[in-house]
Amino acid sequence: MHQTPCPGLCNNAWRRAENLLAANGTEHHLTPAWGRPVQCGACVDRARQQLAELPELIAGIHLEALHATRSAGIAVGSRSSDTPAWPGQASRLLTEMLLNEMEELVADVLVRRRIWHEGAEPEPIGITEGVRFTAALRTLSGHLDWMMQEHPAAAEPHDRGNANPAAQIRGWYGAAQRFTKAHQQYDVRKLAPCPRCKGPYLAESRDLRLVDDRPYIECRDPDCQRILTAAEYDEYVKGLAAGISRAA
């Protein structure tokens, strides 16, 4: 049976390593996470969990508009610098954007699955936003397995702006987290210089698949992008320490 690498974030390291192999022959020992049949189980579970957490995040966004507060941490839409924002504007714009995009995906899925006729659209008149969000998220959760494996865009990488349902869900979830400040803040470790470019750009990756519960180490220099497993980084640091000891 032919296997296809999952297009999700789980394979970011493998895709970068493959690009380097094709570009300059740099060998690597990474293996991809395989789709089942298109996207892997971990990516499906992640999308399911994000959908499950969205109602609480959306409620947090709504509360900001309800109490007429401002959010300085996110820019939603664009406006002239001399046009003052009214209290709660950012919350309202984000809420409308999320609801419109969710309902567009709902319509796309239901039409493709022949549950709705071609051109059908949700009818929002007389229905509260809360009910519309609940209906949209319930529908998307119910069709998640089909969206992840059989939607025509399911094989597209999880990049911003494409039609992959998983990428859309990730985008909504990330925007809601940032707006409500619910995303986890990570401490930045000071790491050794990159073994390839020698620049101070190594960092623990937060979006690549873990290996033995430890993150990949990646160079953030766009011209380098060296990737190390945690074990490879440990060996590299041991070599550096040994060289310093000999020099001393």
Salt bridges, closest charged atoms under 4 A:
GLU18 OE2 - HIS28 NE2 2.62
GLU96 OE2 - ARG92 NH2 3.61
GLU103 OE1 - ARG132 NH2 2.81
ASP108 OD1 - ARG112 NE 2.75
ASP108 OD2 - HIS151 NE2 2.62
GLU129 OE2 - ARG92 NH2 2.68
ASP145 OD1 - ARG48 NH2 2.82
GLU204 OE2 - ARG189 NH1 2.43
GLU204 OE1 - ARG206 NH2 3.02
GLU218 OE1 - ARG16 NH1 2.26
GLU218 OE2 - ARG220 NE 3.40
ASP234 OD2 - ARG214 NH1 2.86
GLU235 OE2 - LYS238 NZ 3.72
